[in-house]
Amino acid sequence: MQKIRKPKKPLMPGEMDKIIAAVPPPTEIEKMPLTTYEEYKEYNAVARRENKRLGMLRYPCKQCPVELHPHERVIIERKDQPTNPFPAFLSNHLIHFDKTLVPGKEYDLPRVVINYLVSLGRPNWKIVEKPDGSVDTYIDGYESRFSIRSVFTE
């Protein structure tokens, strides 16, 4: 069960200036180098922490470029339509990936995108009769739509 938060009191004029003045100088977060995947993760963690402490969005999270994500070479097969290409689109706080993939070809895909494609599936519904005679329907599992094989080369 989710905890319900009380709405914050509206700020009086000039209170926002006091809050911003009380924040330590943004030397740490704004001078952080963003050259690797781990540095992006660290920056986003610090930005979330600071935003929560301030109660406002001062430091937006930054998406890591696709080139810096850990990649894996895979072959993707599509089970429902084996010859049709499909658009793979994933945009979240970690990555922005938009590419059309052709089944049967090798791709170097970020692990985040591979995990996303594996999670896509069709739900298998199951109907259960309860002892009182009522019927309940729920998801029993998921049938995968894609077959993803890793490719190992020397």
FENDA-V990586 format. One record per run of one state. SS is the DSSP state (2 for helix, 1 for strand, 0 for the rest). FROM is the first residue (numbers start at 1). TO is the last residue. Records with the same first field share a line. If there is no record, write none. Layout:
BEGIN
SS = FROM-TO, FROM-TO
END
This chain:
BEGIN
0 = 1-14, 23-26, 31-36, 55-65, 69-70, 79-85, 92-95, 102-105, 120-120, 130-134, 145-145, 151-154
2 = 15-22, 27-30, 37-54, 66-68, 111-119
1 = 71-78, 86-91, 96-101, 106-110, 121-129, 135-144, 146-150
END
